[in-house]
């Protein structure tokens, strides 16, 4: 029978071909969708941002999470995993500061990177602290002051010890994260976090081995850091083969107010920065400091650091909040002009003076030379290779032979004094070294408005930030800055007047 050309062909074969094509292409489509989803997650690089410069300073990223960041939930879980490696409860026991309603301490930033939230330190962790008027008074947060309660060596030790623990494993950490409300997905529980825990453990153990020279030194105590020996580790210096005198560089965190006036002296020259005046360019000083927040030349967030730099140009310290004896201060002003202004500036906001921002030779100042000896010509040469190939290659680090004369803005909040924090109060600094306290407690934020400094006489009463500082230990010497030129031979009443005037800074 002849076939009618208008007859519709059977559809069975067409559906089969469609089903076959679907089966062939479906895995590729699924793979594409899954791949795009994974790419959108694991290729994202999103810092948590803040509109306010002050908030950005406290919690904004400098880029360190990309290279050195800890997964957020591991950070939160570790104090519960290794409580025996902390002096008290949580990171606050290390002197870190929590503001109400915040899940991270001041100086810790967050960035979504490599598929997870990662956290690490920023500038504020070393340059923010608190002040109290009495032991039972609420603390006041002060941005830009030295973090005199933060024990960075104990912070590092906690992570090194925890990484060495048998509990630094996914079977312990992942359940703890879940118990804390982490609500991890199947992928996170079984792949992402086990891998992250293994990598973090390996990295921490590597760093522990490279920094083990630190643990042969006297404890630094809160508010101090050995900046440039960490830089030697970065450059693969043979730390255990270096002279012992190079390995004792622990010094106080500095204040960072009024950076604008510090960029130039009154005669148009640049001030010499860092305790030993080893660089005259704030831009290099800031990028060098950023290494302490985990950045590297390829990962540093220059725009974020630029925001902080701009804000710090005019950030002023808070005014002295306690009464001042005006007549006594007026008498002290004349003494200050005679004994102090040439090195430290005409006032708390006037940095003019013949020697302000210049280095005084160690033979003249006579203070503990350990920090000076720890920074070497060889390190300066190596630092010149940093950012090679970038427009901002380091060019201005150098070896000096003394300590730089600092302006004294906000000096009341910069205790303890001298570069290594070996003198507790301004009044003590006006005494000869033989009359200065041999031991005292560091880390208290209760203020002593009479002697001008933080209280240093309290025994450890549960405050884990308190640390007994011994000036007889290597690197802790409290000698120097004494003699007629430094006012230590003045009558007691003149010293009191001079301190009264310094309160106005």
C-alpha positions, 0 to 999 in steps of 0.5 A, spaced: 500 500 500 502 506 498 504 511 504 500 517 504 505 523 505 501 527 510 501 521 515 505 523 521 511 519 523 511 515 529 514 520 535 518 514 538 524 515 535 525 522 536 523 521 544 529 516 544 534 521 540 532 527 545 532 522 551 539 520 549 542 527 547 539 529 554 543 523 558 549 525 554 549 532 555 546 532 562 552 531 566 556 536 562 550 541 564 550 539 571 558 540 571 557 546 568 552 549 574 556 546 579 563 548 577 560 555 576 557 555 583 564 552 586 568 558 582 563 563 585 565 561 592 572 559 591 574 564 587 571 570 591 575 575 594 571 579 599 573 583 605 568 586 610 568 593 609 567 599 613 565 606 611 567 609 618 575 610 618 575 609 625 571 602 624 576 600 618 582 601 622 579 597 628 576 591 623 578 593 616 583 588 612 590 590 610 590 583 605 593 579 610 588 574 610 589 572 603 596 569 605 596 568 613 588 568 614 585 563 619 579 560 617 574 564 622 570 558 625 577 555 627 579 561 630 573 561 634 573 554 636 581 553 638 580 557 645 575 551 646 580 546 643 586 548 647 584 552 653 590 549 657 595 554 652 591 560 654 592 564 661 585 565 662 578 565 658 579 566 650 583 571 646 581 576 651 586 573 656 591 575 651 590 582 652 585 583 646 579 587 646 572 586 645 567 591 644 560 590 646 556 586 640 562 584 636 564 577 635 572 579 633 577 583 637 579 589 635 585 588 631 582 582 627 579 583 620 575 578 616 575 576 608 571 571 604 577 568 601 578 561 598 571 559 599 571 561 607 571 566 611 578 568 614 581 572 619 587 575 621 590 581 625 590 588 622 594 595 625 589 596 630 591 590 634 598 593 636 596 600 636 589 600 640 588 599 648 584 601 654 584 606 660 580 606 666 580 611 672 579 605 677 579 598 678 572 598 678 571 603 672 569 601 665 575 601 660 575 607 655 578 604 648 583 609 645 585 608 638 592 609 636 595 608 643 600 603 644 597 596 645 600 595 652 596 589 654 596 585 648 601 579 649 603 578 642 608 572 644 603 569 648 598 569 642 603 566 637 605 561 643 598 559 643 597 557 636 604 553 636 602 549 642 595 548 639 597 546 633 602 541 636 596 538 640 593 531 638 586 535 638 588 539 632 584 535 628 578 535 624 574 530 628 575 535 634 575 541 631 569 540 626 564 538 632 566 544 636 564 548 630 558 545 630 556 546 637 558 553 637 553 554 631 557 554 625 552 550 621 557 547 616 554 544 610 556 537 608 562 539 603 565 544 609 564 538 614 567 533 610 572 536 605 573 544 606 574 544 613 578 538 614 583 540 608 583 547 612 585 544 618 591 540 615 594 546 612 593 550 618 596 545 622 602 544 617 603 552 617 603 553 624 608 547 625 613 550 620 612 557 623 613 554 630 620 551 628 622 557 624 621 562 630 623 557 636 629 561 637 624 566 641 623 561 646 630 562 648 629 569 650 626 572 656 619 573 656 617 579 652 611 581 656 604 585 654 605 591 650 612 589 646 614 585 640 621 583 637 619 586 630 625 586 626 628 579 628 621 576 625 623 580 618 630 576 619 626 569 619 622 572 613 629 572 609 631 566 612 637 568 616 640 562 620 637 565 627 641 560 631 647 562 628 647 569 629 650 573 635 646 573 641 646 580 641 642 580 635 636 576 638 634 581 643 630 586 640 623 586 644 621 593 644 614 597 646 609 598 641 609 605 639 603 610 638 601 612 631 597 619 632 599 625 628 603 622 622 602 628 618 607 632 622 611 626 623 613 626 615 617 632 615 621 636 621 620 643 621 626 644 617 623 641 611 627 634 613 624 627 614 623 625 621 627 618 622 622 613 624 622 607 628 625 607 635 632 607 632 630 611 626 632 606 621 627 609 615 625 616 614 619 615 609 612 613 613 610 609 606 615 604 607 615 604 614 607 602 614 608 597 608 614 594 613 609 594 619 604 590 614 608 584 614 606 583 621 599 583 619 600 577 614 601 581 608 606 579 602 608 584 596 603 580 592 597 580 597 598 587 600 591 591 600 594 598 598 588 601 598 585 599 605 592 601 608 592 608 604 585 609 608 588 608 614 594 612 612 590 618 610 586 617 617 592 617 621 595 623 618 591 628 623 588 623 628 590 626 635 591 623 642 585 624 647 587 630 652 589 629 659 582 627 662 584 629 670 585 635 673 592 639 672 595 644 677 595 650 672 601 654 676 605 648 677 604 646 670 606 653 668 613 653 672 614 646 668 613 649 662 620 653 663 623 647 665 621 643 659 623 648 654 630 648 657 631 640 658 626 637 653 624 641 647 630 641 643 629 633 642 622 632 643 618 638 640 616 645 643 609 642 645 604 636 644 602 639 638 608 643 636 614 638 633 619 644 632 626 643 635 633 642 633 634 635 634 626 632 634 626 626 629 633 625 629 637 620 632 641 621 638 648 616 638 647 610 643 653 613 647 650 619 649 643 617 650 645 611 654 639 606 654 639 599 653 642 597 646 639 591 645 634 593 640 639 597 636 644 591 636 638 587 633 637 591 627 643 590 622 646 592 616 645 585 613 638 586 614 637 593 611 640 590 605 635 585 605 630 589 606 632 593 600 630 587 596 622 587 598 617 590 593 623 589 587 619 590 581 614 594 584 614 602 584 614 602 591 620 598 592 624 599 599 629 604 598 630 607 605 632 602 610 639 603 613 643 602 620 643 607 625 647 608 631 642 610 636 635 612 638 630 617 635 628 623 639 620 622 638 615 628 639 611 627 645 604 628 643 599 624 648 605 622 652 601 620 658 598 614 654 605 611 652 607 608 658 611 604 660 617 609 658 623 608 654 624 604 647 623 597 651 618 600 656 623 599 662 620 605 666 613 605 669 612 612 669 614 619 667 616 621 674 620 615 675 623 617 668 626 623 671 630 619 677 637 616 675 637 609 673 639 607 680 632 610 683 628 607 678 623 601 679 627 594 678 621 590 677 614 592 676 607 590 673 606 591 666 599 590 663 595 594 667 590 599 664 588 603 671 591 610 670 596 613 676 594 621 674 600 623 680 606 619 677 603 619 670 603 612 667 599 606 668 599 602 675 605 598 676 604 596 683 598 591 683 600 583 684 596 578 679 589 578 682 586 575 676 588 580 671 591 575 666 594 581 662 599 583 668 606 581 667 612 582 672 617 586 668 624 585 671 629 590 668 635 586 670 634 581 664 637 582 658 634 587 653 630 590 659 635 595 662 632 601 664 639 605 664 640 611 660 636 618 659 639 621 665 644 626 667 643 634 668 641 634 660 635 630 661 633 633 668 634 627 673 638 632 677 633 637 678 630 638 685 624 633 686 619 639 686 622 641 679 621 634 677 613 634 679 612 641 676 615 638 669 611 632 670 605 637 671 606 640 664 607 634 660 600 632 662 598 637 658 601 634 652 
